[in-house]
């Protein structure tokens, strides 16, 4: 009765690591953006972690960052760009 569940399972072991983490992260983002892959699959392959757990942790981190008024790298870059345009 559980055969279908076991046969449909995808098993991911420890991640193999990356030779060029930046290129591989960009490639993973592109695969997700172009719908060739999913966040769940890319997260599992790159880190061996569960996407939903990772997303929940990231959400808590972002909430805490905003509560403490800590700028993200993206926000800092956007602010710098605006300031540069105003000069």
C-alpha positions, 0 to 999 in steps of 0.5 A: 500500500505504501509502494507508490510513495516509496517508488515516487520518492527522490533521495538526495544525499550530501551535496557534492560541493561546487567548483565555482559556487557563484556560477553554479548558483547563477545557473541554478537560479536560471534553471528555476527562473526558466522552469527547467528545475524547482527551488526544492530540487536545486536546494537539495542538490546544492546543499542537501537541505529541505527547501521548505525548512530553508525558506522558513528559516530565511523568512525568520531571518528577514523578519529579524533583519527588518526589525533590527533595521539591518539593510540587506546587500540588495537594499544597500546596492539600490540606495548606492545606485540612487545616490550615484544618480543624484550626484 
